[in-house]
Amino acid sequence: MMPKSPCIFCRIAADPNEPTRICELPHSVAVLNFEQRDYPGYALLLLKNHYDHVHEVPRDLFHAFIDERAQLAAAIFRAFPDTSRMNYANLGNLVSHVHEHLIPRHAGDHNAGAPPWPMEKQPRLADAEYGIIAARIRAAFKKP
């Protein structure tokens, strides 16, 4: 699927001279995220082909992408042995191109023991409201 407008991640993935490039894998390109001060080794894994949403990616390609994510994570753990945990995120709010954030966490890092991004605590819904939302999603599973 081609993006409606030029996609920054498509351009980055296609540029072998991209200064943040870590490596190219069969289905993806690994690049450094700019937030290296707080999270050394923080990387993005960009799918080479453009898809706006994960559910649009063919299953075999998505499985290969997840395998490449594991390879990148292992390399980051080896490069930064003080990594205590890897956080993974697939957001797409700013760039609508399937990609993964790999955020190595280190003891005493910024926001240690919490998500890497500040999250506002949400009030809990009534149980009935959760039931309505869950039922709506269950019903959607039955549709093609």
Beta strands, then each sheet from edge to edge (+ up, - down):
strand 1: 21-24
strand 2: 28-32
strand 3: 43-47
strand 4: 83-89
strand 5: 99-106
sheet 1: 1+ 2- 3+ 5- 4+
end
